[in-house]
Amino acid sequence: MRENDGKAQMTKRRMTCIICPTGCQLEISNADGKVKISGFQCRRGEEYGRNEMTDPRRVLTTTVRIKGGSLPLLPVRTATAIPKGLLSKAVATLADVEVEAPINTGDVIVSDFLGTGTDVIASRDMEAIAQQ
Ligand code: SF4
């Protein structure tokens, strides 16, 4: 919602905090760059709401192809949250990645992913299958 009285511009947004299962309903307003947040029950919710207004980020979880592994795909995730606007490019980029077994949980699959400073890491171990 936008309110404009000719002097100040205000943006209001409602969203559910997704940090924990409580699911607090946040109301966030931005008036001339001043962000006000209400409806949170803890600091993490306040921080989540502020970040959603200024720099929304998500941890990406997906899979990459793996050669010689016990399964054809390896679950991976970004080590930290990356800008939400990069998610489509991130998924497309990882669709071209193939690694080779064995892999251990936490192994770096792609370092400094898309220049974000965060790595893509393996979410599980993957043994190599014996070649015959
Ligand atoms: S504001 Fe705090 S208590 Fe409420 S959903 Fe977010 S993290 Fe959970």
Residues whose N, C-alpha, C, O or C-beta is under 5 A from the ligand:
A	BS01	SF4	C17 I19 C20 T22 G23 C24 F40 Q41 C42 R44 G45
